[in-house]
Amino acid sequence: MTQKEKIQQEIEKTLDSLNGMKRAEANPFLFTRIQARMNRKSGGWERAFSFVSKPLVALAMLALVMAMNGWSYFGNSIPAETLVSDTETASLPEFEREYKFITSTDSYDYENANDE
């Protein structure tokens, strides 16, 4: 058998295997579902989410968040010398009185605490 005959035989086998095939059929309700989807009016939320889900918008929002993050970290730093000056330092008791803090831990017995 020559090479051409082998190729012709393989072609015939392949074409014979296609004889029993049927045409592919879609779901009978597919067309009506597609029409309903096309005729449906999109709501406000659907339009907003479709806008935000676009890659360009998502990347722009990511870049904006990263820029704000960088600005808050690098651009808004105040030198430590300007935060507290010697004349503005308050002692701890003055701070407690001003903010009504109780710094004493004597009123609670940690060793004999009941689990309630």
N, C-alpha and C positions, 0 to 999 in steps of 0.2 A: 504494500500500500504506500502510495506516495504521500508526500507532505500535504499536497493540495487536497487529496481525498480525505485525509484525516481531519483537516480543517473543515471541509464540507460536511463530514459526518458529525462533527461537534456542533456545527451550526444547525444541522437538522435536529439533533437531540435537543438543543436549546429551544428551538421553535416548537417542537412537539410538546415540550413541557409547558408551554404557554397556552396550548389548546384548551385545557380544562379551566382556565381562569375566567372569572366573572368581572364585570365592571364594578369598581368600588362604589358603595352606596353610603350616602351621608344619613345622619339621623333625620327622620322626617320632620322634626320640629326645629331643626337648625335654622332654616331660612326665616321662620317666624321669630325666633329669638334674635337673630341678627337684625331684622327689621325693627323689632321692639327696642333694641339697644340704640339703633340709629335715631329713632324717633323720640327717645326719652330726652327730656330736657335736663341738663345737668344742673345740680344745685350749687349753691355758693361754696360749700365745703369741698365738693368734688373739684370745682375749678381751682380753688386755693391749693389743694393738695397736689393737683396735677401740675400747677405752676411751680410749687416748691420742690417737687420730685424731679424736675429737670436737672440734668447734671451741671449745667452752667450756673444755675441759681444756687444749687447746693454747694458748689465750690466757692462761689462768691460769699455765701453766708459763712462758710468755714474760714475763708480768708479774713472776713470781718471779725469773727470771734478771735482768731489768732492775733490779729492786729490789736484788738482791744486788750487782749491778755498781755501782749508784749508792752503796750503803752502803760498798763497798770503796773507792770513789773519793773520796767526800766525807766520810763519817762516821768513817772510820778513819785520818784523816790526823793525824800527830803533828807538832807544830811543829818546825822545823829546830833551834831552840835547845836542845831537850831531847834531840836525837839524839846529839850529841857535845859533851861538856863539855871545858873546858881541861885538867882533871886526868886525863881518860881518854884523851887523845890519845896515840897510840903512834907512834913513829918508824917509818920504813919498814924499817930493818933488824930491829927487833923483830917487826914484822908478818911479814917474810919467814921469820924463825926459827920463829915460832909456827906458821905454815901450811906451812912447808917449801917455799917458793916459790923459784925460781931466776929472777932478773930479768936476769941477764946474757945478752947476745946475742953475746958474743965467741966462743962455742964453735961457731958455725955460720957457714960462709962462704956468704953469699947470692949473691955474684957468680959463684962457680964450682960452683953446685949441679948435680948430675947428675939428669936426669929418669929415674928408675928405677921 
